[in-house]
Amino acid sequence: MEAPSIKTEGRRIIRVMFSRRVAILGFIIAVFFMLTAIFGPLIAPYDPIEQNINNILEAPSREHFLGTDDLGRDILSRIIYGARVSLMVGVVAVTISAVVGMSLGLIAGYFNKWVNNIIMRIIDAFMALPSMVLILAIASILGGGLFNVMIVLGIGLIPTYCRLMCAQVLSIKENDYIISAKALGSSDLRIILRHVLPNAFPPLLVLITLQIGTAILMEASLSFLGIGISPPTATWGSMVSVGYNYLLSNPLLSFAPGIAILLVVLAFNLIGDGLRDALDPRLRGTL
């Protein structure tokens, strides 16, 4: 029997994934925020860093749909521009951690022995601390700023990818088709790229989707604590932090960016669940 082509398998994955309503909902929310981030300058009613001391803590109105903050800046405009920062941080940080972590996991799992021992003991040292504590420690050393935050989050998420990839490779390399490829004289690089990586990647793809939401949440946490992206850049975490002082008098100042964070993280988690069902034959067709 001929194996299904990559195109056919891709269509099947998409069909199974979008047969789940929750995955469709997550996809719609994610696309909405992506379009908001891309076309932010066109749809934002005001400059997100423009201050107006005459409109401090203004209630929602026709001029300012969600009101203004403690410096008279339009909250809606800052949420729109904050989407650009959050999604950029999430995608770039996860890309860094996935590339580095998966590469280390491939090397450790395939070559095993002393290579595995060195790499995995280093990873174990990183995992001895909770990921958020590790990220806070690295952030305190490198400092704030958009570039540093992406690097910090990328480093902090590496152990997860490395451990999962290593476990996948250790299992896959014992299969008969890997042994046959070695017997036919295939190089290690060819075996890794042609046989090991394609079979180990699907679970990592689910993790990547889930970790985008995690990275966005961690960036918001860093900005909330004041060691993330520096003002006056509009970030959801810093907006929640500012609004914390006005929860009783103007709760929308914190609730609006908080809801944006909730929706984006929820969207990527729903997409990840849909991908899991599509890639795992044991879960296909289940709710």
TAWOFEN-V222670 format. One record per helix or strand of 3 or more residues. SS is the DSSP state (h for helix, s for strand). FROM is the first residue (numbers start at 1). TO is the last residue. If there is no record, write none. Layout:
# TAWOFEN-V222670
SS&FROM&TO + SS&FROM&TO
This chain:
# TAWOFEN-V222670
h&6&17 + h&21&38 + h&40&43 + h&53&55 + h&75&111 + h&113&127 + h&131&142 + h&146&156 + h&158&172 + h&176&183 + h&188&225 + h&236&246 + h&252&279
